[in-house]
Amino acid sequence: MGWMDYGHNQIAPTDYAVHVYYSSFDELLPGVAIALLKNFHGDLYAKIMRKGNLLFVRR
């Protein structure tokens, strides 16, 4: 909806899929890695989830 309100004048309709719709590999690859970990390495995934707060980055 944001694209329809603000972006469609700047982006050609044929470029919509390239510039707006598809996410980058920066988002796709971690999601695939998490899914593989959860589905094929359940014990390791459970261990990581038990200690999930340790994964937060502090400044």
Secondary structure, 3 states (H helix, E strand, C coil): CHHHHHHCCCCCHHHHHHHHHCCCHHHHHHHHHHHHHHHHCHHHHHHHHHCHHHHCCCC
